[in-house]
Amino acid sequence: MFHCIAASIGVAFQNMTNNPDQKNVILLLTRPEGGNERFCLNIEHLLGQCEILDSPLQKIEFLETLIEVKEESILIFTSINGLRASEKYNLRNKKCFVVGENTRKIATSAGYEVLASSSDQENLLKLIKLKNPTESMVHIRGKHTAGSLCDSLKNNGFSCFEITGYNQQPLKIKKQIFHKVKSGRPVILPIFSPRSAKLLLNELDLTGFHVAAMSEAVSKELGSVDLAELVISEKPDLISMQEATLAILRRLIKFDSYTS
């Protein structure tokens, strides 16, 4: 399932990134493998007037686990990579809670019964408390994540444990891309997590960049950087980040009304 989706998205994304023409505005995308393609999905027709640069800042490495997961346990996926990690363990669990609309769709396609989904961990915690499950829960997460959903659940009287299903290894910005973003052209940069912000600050001088930040936490990591523009996503989800990015793009290239 994952491979079919990735292949179809990947072909379209490669066509977009390989056709810069004489476009002045740069859209720098730095999500891990598959993330940049998903970001462009459904809005590619609005991105045709900018040059898209694909330079993932993190590489996902799936980790083995010796932890036994009972079949009746409810799984928690707060990212697509957590769901992908679960495939490596050949689990037979049927129920899950998820963060993210794409994660929900893929979990459903994979045969899971999604008990509740939300755009962020905070609201998912509220939904889980309302559902009040009696089964133990297992959160399959990355090594680097903000906050601990599992601890919050245990503090509320639920049975929960974590599996670190994947690591996010830092990558360097590609050299050819580094030169392009320092050429003086306007650069739009969506940033999805505080950790991504830290990695970017280690790699680039973001002075003059137009940044779409997924949250206030991302904004705080940028500190006193002299950005040309900072737009904070209305919600911490993919669709809101697409909207924030397109809002910047429209201002920069003065989209005609028919593209709205």
C-alpha positions in Angstrom: 0.0 0.0 0.0 2.7 2.5 1.0 4.8 1.7 -2.0 2.0 2.2 -4.5 1.1 5.6 -3.0 4.7 6.7 -2.9 5.4 5.7 -6.5 2.4 7.6 -7.9 3.1 10.7 -5.9 6.9 10.5 -6.5 6.6 10.6 -10.3 4.4 13.8 -10.3 6.8 15.4 -7.8 9.9 14.6 -9.8 8.3 16.3 -12.9 7.6 19.4 -10.8 11.2 19.7 -9.4 12.9 19.0 -12.7 11.2 21.9 -14.5 12.5 25.2 -13.1 12.1 27.2 -16.3 12.8 30.9 -15.4 10.8 30.9 -12.2 12.1 33.5 -9.7 10.5 32.3 -6.4 12.0 29.3 -4.7 10.1 26.8 -2.6 12.5 24.9 -0.4 11.1 21.6 1.0 13.1 19.8 3.6 10.8 17.0 4.9 12.0 13.4 5.1 11.6 11.0 2.1 8.0 11.0 1.0 7.1 14.1 3.0 7.8 16.7 0.3 5.8 14.7 -2.2 2.8 14.6 0.2 3.1 18.3 0.8 2.7 19.0 -2.9 -0.1 16.6 -3.4 -3.4 18.3 -4.4 -1.8 21.8 -4.7 0.7 21.1 -7.6 -1.4 23.2 -10.0 -0.8 26.2 -7.7 2.9 25.6 -7.4 3.7 25.8 -11.1 5.0 29.4 -10.8 7.8 28.7 -8.4 10.9 26.5 -8.5 10.7 23.6 -6.0 13.9 22.5 -4.4 13.8 19.0 -2.7 16.4 18.6 0.0 15.3 16.4 3.0 17.0 17.4 6.3 16.3 14.0 7.9 16.6 10.4 6.9 14.1 8.0 8.4 15.8 4.8 9.8 13.4 2.1 11.1 14.4 0.4 14.3 13.9 -3.1 15.5 12.1 -3.8 18.8 12.1 -6.7 21.2 9.0 -5.5 23.0 6.0 -7.8 22.7 2.8 -6.1 21.6 -0.4 -7.9 22.6 -2.8 -8.3 19.8 -5.7 -6.7 21.7 -3.7 -3.5 22.4 -4.7 -0.3 20.7 -1.9 1.3 18.6 -1.2 5.0 18.5 0.3 6.6 15.3 1.2 10.2 15.5 3.0 10.1 12.1 2.9 8.2 8.9 6.4 6.9 9.8 5.1 5.4 13.0 2.6 3.5 10.9 5.3 2.4 8.5 7.4 1.2 11.4 4.5 -1.0 12.6 4.6 -2.8 9.3 8.1 -4.0 10.1 6.9 -5.7 13.2 4.2 -7.7 11.5 1.6 -6.7 14.2 -1.9 -8.2 14.1 -3.5 -5.3 16.0 -6.7 -4.0 14.5 -7.5 -0.7 16.3 -5.6 2.6 16.4 -5.7 6.2 17.3 -3.9 8.6 14.9 -2.7 12.1 14.3 -3.0 13.5 10.8 -5.5 13.1 8.0 -3.0 11.3 5.7 -2.1 8.9 8.5 -5.8 8.2 9.1 -6.4 7.4 5.4 -3.4 5.1 5.1 -4.3 3.3 8.4 -7.8 2.7 7.1 -6.5 1.4 3.8 -4.2 -0.9 5.7 -7.2 -2.4 7.5 -7.1 -0.6 10.8 -10.2 0.6 12.6 -9.4 4.2 13.4 -11.1 4.9 16.7 -10.3 8.6 16.6 -8.1 11.0 14.7 -7.0 14.6 15.3 -4.7 17.2 13.8 -2.3 17.2 16.8 -1.4 15.2 19.9 -3.1 17.6 22.4 -6.5 17.1 20.8 -5.9 13.4 20.3 -5.3 13.1 24.1 -8.7 14.7 24.6 -10.4 12.3 22.2 -8.8 9.3 23.8 -10.0 10.4 27.2 -13.5 10.7 25.8 -13.3 7.2 24.3 -12.0 5.9 27.6 -10.5 2.7 26.3 -9.9 -0.1 28.7 -7.3 -1.8 26.6 -3.6 -1.1 26.9 -2.2 1.3 24.3 1.1 1.3 22.4 2.5 4.5 20.9 4.9 3.8 18.0 6.9 7.0 17.7 10.1 8.5 16.5 13.2 9.0 18.5 12.9 12.8 18.3 9.4 14.0 19.1 8.0 16.9 21.0 6.3 15.9 24.3 5.2 12.5 25.5 1.7 11.5 24.7 2.2 8.2 26.5 3.2 9.9 29.7 0.1 12.1 29.5 -2.1 9.0 29.1 -0.5 7.3 32.0 -1.0 10.4 34.1 -4.7 10.2 33.3 -4.9 6.6 34.4 -4.5 4.7 31.1 -2.2 1.8 30.4 0.3 2.8 27.7 3.9 2.2 26.7 6.1 3.4 23.9 8.1 1.8 21.1 10.7 3.9 19.4 10.0 2.7 15.9 12.3 5.0 13.9 15.2 7.5 14.1 15.5 10.7 12.2 19.1 11.1 11.1 20.2 14.6 10.2 21.2 15.3 6.6 23.1 18.2 5.0 21.5 20.6 2.5 22.5 19.6 -1.0 25.4 21.8 -2.3 23.6 22.8 -5.5 20.5 23.8 -3.5 22.6 25.7 -1.0 23.9 27.9 -3.8 20.5 28.5 -5.3 18.9 29.6 -2.0 21.7 32.1 -1.4 21.4 33.6 -4.9 19.2 36.5 -3.8 15.9 35.0 -5.1 12.9 35.0 -2.7 12.8 31.7 -0.8 9.7 30.2 0.8 10.5 27.7 3.6 7.8 25.6 5.3 9.1 24.3 8.7 7.2 21.5 10.4 8.8 21.0 13.7 11.1 22.7 16.3 13.8 20.1 15.5 13.7 20.9 11.8 14.1 24.6 12.7 17.2 23.8 14.7 18.7 21.7 11.9 18.0 24.4 9.4 19.6 27.1 11.5 22.7 24.9 11.6 22.7 24.6 7.9 21.6 28.0 6.6 21.5 31.7 7.3 17.7 32.2 7.1 17.9 36.0 6.9 15.4 37.2 4.3 13.5 33.9 4.0 9.7 33.7 3.9 8.9 31.1 6.5 5.6 29.2 7.1 5.9 27.7 10.6 3.7 24.8 11.8 3.4 26.2 15.3 4.4 28.8 17.9 7.1 26.3 19.1 8.7 26.4 15.6 8.5 30.2 15.6 10.3 30.3 19.0 13.2 28.2 17.7 13.8 30.8 15.0 14.5 33.4 17.7 15.7 36.7 16.4 16.4 35.7 12.8 15.6 38.6 10.5 13.1 36.9 8.3 11.3 38.6 5.4 8.1 37.1 6.5 6.8 34.6 9.2 3.4 33.0 8.9 2.2 30.6 11.6 -0.1 27.9 10.4 -3.7 28.2 11.7 -3.6 24.5 12.7 -0.7 22.1 13.1 -1.6 20.0 10.1 -0.7 19.5 6.5 -3.6 21.3 4.9 -3.1 24.4 7.1 0.7 24.4 6.2 -0.2 24.2 2.5 -2.5 27.2 3.0 0.1 29.2 4.8 2.7 28.5 2.2 0.3 29.4 -0.7 -0.6 32.6 1.1 3.1 33.6 1.0 3.4 32.4 -2.6 0.4 34.5 -3.7 1.9 37.6 -2.2 5.3 37.0 -3.8 4.1 36.3 -7.4 0.8 38.1 -7.3 -1.4 35.1 -8.3 -4.2 35.9 -10.6 -7.7 35.5 -9.1 -8.4 32.3 -11.0 -5.7 30.5 -9.0 -7.4 31.2 -5.7 
